[in-house]
Amino acid sequence: MKYVLALCGLLLFGCSSKESAEKPKIAVVISTLNNPWFVVLGESAVKNAEKLGYEAKLFDSQNNPATESDHFENLISSGFDAILFNPTDADGSIANILKAKEAGIPVFCMDREVNSNDAATSQILSDNYTGCVAIGVEFVKQLHGKGNYVEILGLAGDNNTYARSNGFHTVVDKFKGLKMLGQQNGDFDRNKAMEVMESMMQANPDLQAVFCGNDAMALGAYQAIQSAGKSQQIKVFGFDGADEVVQKIKEGKIVATGMQYPKIMAKTAAEFAVEFFKGRKDFPQHIPMAVNLVNSKTAKHY
Amino acid sequence: MLRKILISVIAIVLVTQSVRFEKLSEHVKTAAGNADYANFTEKVKNIIQKGVLENSLLTEESQLIKQLNNNLTNAKKELGNRLGIGESAYFLVKGKSTIASINENEIQLANGSVIDTQFIFGNEIRDASRMVKLEDFKSQKDLNALTEALNKHVREVIIPQEIKGLKVGDNISYIGACEVAPTDIPVKALTIYPVEIKH
């Protein structure tokens, strides 16, 4: 009897191990987990994949294309079935996606775009351009179409950096009374943006506003402005919808930001992966996700 | 001495010829997509004519507001549109009213709605027309270029002509697009991005 029970146990255990081994696996590869925004994106993707019944593992590329490439090599050889991907580089990451594609693994890009129309299965991206068009309109209205300003851009080589800047300039450049006195990269980093803002304020004492390509940089810029005692003079505009910035908008310290939805992007990517497993093969190459303007009037909704 | 000067001049010429300085702002503007707006001329005209002015979804303003407030989900399904994912939707609207006030940005109407004549930069007209499909564009940049070509034509060619000479008290009819989000409900008035304003 003991042997029969042991055999049954072994069979049951064996079955469950096999099932577990065969359970489709989804890899979530994120550009960097040093930025809280990307932590939300990555963890939401894992959570949604698990909720849909799949095993999921989070990989941090540490903003390093070589690390990202190693992750892809490993996860292809480890038998992952789909990749929810936030790339480090719009061009450099294409080769990694193609490797996965060659291995028959679908790749769904989240938030950051790659410069290829047929590498990823689909790219679910914040509508950075339109979001920054809205910020641009708010910027012009707040400054009444005139004044001096500076811009702190994100990372060179990142499509979001340019999409945001272009959306903003599509509006602001139409107003000749608004003069951009400086434009520098802050690498989406709070500390770097603070240093950049300090030096730009020294070079241009008569500033009325700063547009930052993300909220981490807006917070860094605000810190520099506050330390210089110019918070009444220089209006700060960000992008992302970080809690801390929304709070500062409610307090009247920052003027506006664009609310992105990393959780919905991650959920959509996970659902697409599941649809792919179930046989869907036709996905739009780009799916824009709305970005909402958060200002003193709308902040109460967030 | 002459030889030294000659070598220095050659060195300066070589350096200035081989290094090209480019402003970061110029790079950004280039990356905006060198949208050749002429390429979109036919598409833009088509969106305005068939997608907006002749569209059977064009709804009279008070009727649209009623439908939005009755059931936003149904109104979105029947009359609205949005490319991609988002809570708000874009609608086509037509109406008649009297001008209550005019400033450089907008026309305030007696019925409470506002016609924005300056900040026509968004996706309202493009999406409400239902003439643009995501599948037709290989990149976000191409889609954005069409959006800007459409908006630029409305903002810089059509509207300046149509608002010339308008004054407070004039009765006008108008056709355009608007955005409505769940947080806007109950809707009392609309902000309209115009395609046509007739006196």
HADDOCK unambig.tbl for C-alpha pairs under 7 A between the chains (distance, minus, plus):
assign (segid A and resid 117 and name CA) (segid B and resid 138 and name CA) 5.71 0.50 0.50
assign (segid A and resid 117 and name CA) (segid B and resid 139 and name CA) 6.83 0.50 0.50
assign (segid A and resid 130 and name CA) (segid B and resid 122 and name CA) 6.42 0.50 0.50
assign (segid A and resid 133 and name CA) (segid B and resid 121 and name CA) 6.78 0.50 0.50
assign (segid A and resid 133 and name CA) (segid B and resid 122 and name CA) 6.86 0.50 0.50
assign (segid A and resid 137 and name CA) (segid B and resid 119 and name CA) 6.74 0.50 0.50
assign (segid A and resid 162 and name CA) (segid B and resid 28 and name CA) 5.96 0.50 0.50
assign (segid A and resid 162 and name CA) (segid B and resid 31 and name CA) 6.55 0.50 0.50
assign (segid A and resid 162 and name CA) (segid B and resid 32 and name CA) 6.94 0.50 0.50
assign (segid A and resid 163 and name CA) (segid B and resid 32 and name CA) 6.92 0.50 0.50
assign (segid A and resid 166 and name CA) (segid B and resid 28 and name CA) 6.76 0.50 0.50
assign (segid A and resid 166 and name CA) (segid B and resid 29 and name CA) 6.55 0.50 0.50
assign (segid A and resid 166 and name CA) (segid B and resid 32 and name CA) 5.27 0.50 0.50
assign (segid A and resid 183 and name CA) (segid B and resid 25 and name CA) 6.79 0.50 0.50
assign (segid A and resid 284 and name CA) (segid B and resid 134 and name CA) 6.82 0.50 0.50
assign (segid A and resid 284 and name CA) (segid B and resid 135 and name CA) 5.71 0.50 0.50
assign (segid A and resid 285 and name CA) (segid B and resid 138 and name CA) 6.94 0.50 0.50
assign (segid A and resid 286 and name CA) (segid B and resid 139 and name CA) 6.73 0.50 0.50
assign (segid A and resid 286 and name CA) (segid B and resid 140 and name CA) 6.82 0.50 0.50
assign (segid A and resid 287 and name CA) (segid B and resid 84 and name CA) 5.14 0.50 0.50
assign (segid A and resid 288 and name CA) (segid B and resid 84 and name CA) 4.80 0.50 0.50
assign (segid A and resid 288 and name CA) (segid B and resid 85 and name CA) 6.36 0.50 0.50
assign (segid A and resid 289 and name CA) (segid B and resid 84 and name CA) 5.72 0.50 0.50
assign (segid A and resid 289 and name CA) (segid B and resid 85 and name CA) 4.69 0.50 0.50
assign (segid A and resid 289 and name CA) (segid B and resid 86 and name CA) 6.00 0.50 0.50
assign (segid A and resid 290 and name CA) (segid B and resid 85 and name CA) 6.07 0.50 0.50
assign (segid A and resid 290 and name CA) (segid B and resid 86 and name CA) 4.86 0.50 0.50
